Amino acid sequence: MADDWKDQPVLGNIDREKLQMLQNLAEQGAGKSPSDLLPYLLQAASDGQKKGMHFNSQEISAVIQAMKIGKSEAQAARIDRIVQLMKMMNR
């Protein structure tokens, strides 16, 4: 996965360490099936919290927005569905 997504202006206020963690997460999650991806993301979020890595709501929104750049409507909708599932599971 290319690193250029981290240079999106919308991500300018996010710590580079957090962006690197997200890059590693994306690389490790690449190729996982949709059914495997959600549990993987939830576990990664839990691991990050244990390590003291927290994202505020503005950072999360910025990352999601950056993920959608250059994606088709269908791909962006899929990202939205995954986000909604994660929100429901974190209640």
C-alpha positions in Angstrom: 0.0 0.0 0.0 1.3 3.4 -0.9 2.2 5.9 1.8 0.8 8.9 -0.1 -2.6 8.7 1.6 -0.8 10.0 4.7 0.0 13.3 2.9 -3.7 14.2 2.4 -4.3 17.7 3.7 -7.3 16.5 5.7 -4.8 14.5 7.9 -2.5 17.4 8.5 -3.4 17.7 12.2 -2.9 14.0 13.1 0.3 12.9 14.7 2.6 11.1 12.3 3.0 8.2 14.8 -0.7 7.6 14.6 -0.6 7.7 10.8 2.2 5.2 10.8 0.3 2.9 13.0 -2.7 3.2 10.6 -0.3 2.4 7.7 0.9 -0.7 9.4 -2.7 -1.7 10.2 -3.7 -1.2 6.5 -0.8 -3.3 5.3 -1.5 -6.2 7.7 -5.2 -6.0 6.9 -4.8 -6.0 3.1 -6.2 -9.1 1.5 -8.4 -10.0 4.5 -11.9 -11.0 3.5 -14.7 -8.7 4.7 -15.8 -11.2 7.3 -12.2 -11.3 8.7 -11.7 -7.5 8.4 -14.1 -6.3 11.1 -12.9 -8.5 13.9 -9.3 -7.6 12.9 -10.1 -3.9 13.1 -11.8 -4.2 16.4 -8.9 -6.1 17.9 -6.5 -3.5 16.5 -8.5 -0.7 18.0 -8.4 -2.5 21.4 -4.7 -3.1 21.1 -4.1 0.6 20.3 -6.1 1.7 23.3 -4.1 -0.5 25.5 -1.0 1.1 24.2 -2.5 4.6 25.0 -3.2 5.5 21.3 -6.5 7.3 21.2 -8.1 9.0 18.2 -10.5 11.8 18.8 -13.7 12.1 16.7 -12.1 14.8 14.4 -9.2 12.5 13.7 -11.4 9.5 13.0 -13.5 11.6 10.6 -10.4 12.8 8.9 -9.0 9.3 8.4 -12.4 8.1 7.1 -12.6 11.0 4.7 -9.0 10.3 3.5 -9.8 6.7 2.9 -12.7 7.6 0.6 -10.6 9.9 -1.7 -10.3 8.4 -5.1 -12.8 5.6 -4.3 -15.9 4.7 -6.3 -19.3 5.4 -4.8 -19.6 1.6 -4.1 -16.2 1.5 -2.3 -17.1 4.6 -0.3 -20.4 3.1 0.7 -18.6 0.0 1.8 -16.3 2.1 4.0 -19.4 3.7 5.5 -21.0 0.4 6.2 -17.9 -0.9 8.0 -17.8 2.3 10.1 -21.4 1.9 11.0 -20.9 -1.7 12.1 -17.9 -0.7 14.2 -20.0 2.1 15.9 -22.8 -0.4 16.7 -20.3 -2.9 18.1 -18.7 -0.3 20.4 -21.9 0.7 22.1 
